[in-house]
């Protein structure tokens, strides 16, 4: 998954909604639907 790839490359500090959305080729606004990056973990 996109979050795992971002985590593996840069650690937790690299796991941002923008970075995960970019890797997943998704809209960054989806993180707001879930409420937070933590909710996506």
Residue pairs with C-beta under 8 A, 6 or more apart in sequence:
1 24
2 20
2 21
2 23
2 24
2 26
3 15
3 20
3 23
3 40
3 41
5 23
6 14
6 15
6 19
6 20
6 23
7 14
7 15
10 19
15 37
15 41
16 37
17 28
17 30
17 31
17 32
17 37
17 40
18 28
20 31
20 37
20 40
21 27
21 28
21 30
21 31
22 28
31 37
31 40
34 40
